[in-house]
Amino acid sequence: MIQLEEKGNGLCVIKIIMQEVHTLDVPELKEKIQHAIVDKGIKKLVLDLSEVKIITSTGIGIFLNINQILKSQFKLASANEEIKKVLDLTKVTTVMKLYNSVDEAVKSFQ
């Protein structure tokens, strides 16, 4: 469901290993990400969306929740065109930045 890569200094990349983030998956996904934040002491997070093909509004709600938890030290990366469109339409990109690549998002924290 998720793959975690620590980058040091409280910065972490979490890759969502799911093609579809549907309403039924959201509670488990949210719990796994929140546990990772607490267990690893994550202060800054890049969420890699490269595997995600479909996301529901409930899934997008996770992003907003994580953004609040991390006090806006949260970036999205590697979304495909469909996901970008959904994030733009729902105005998520006005609250958090979406980067074309994980590397670009990680560099933005430096």
Secondary structure, 3 states (H helix, E strand, C coil): CEEEEEEECCEEEEEECCCEECCCCHHHHHHHHHHHHHHHCCCEEEEECCCCCEECHHHHHHHHHHHHHCCCCEEEECCCHHHHHHHHHCCHHHCCCEECCHHHHHHCCC
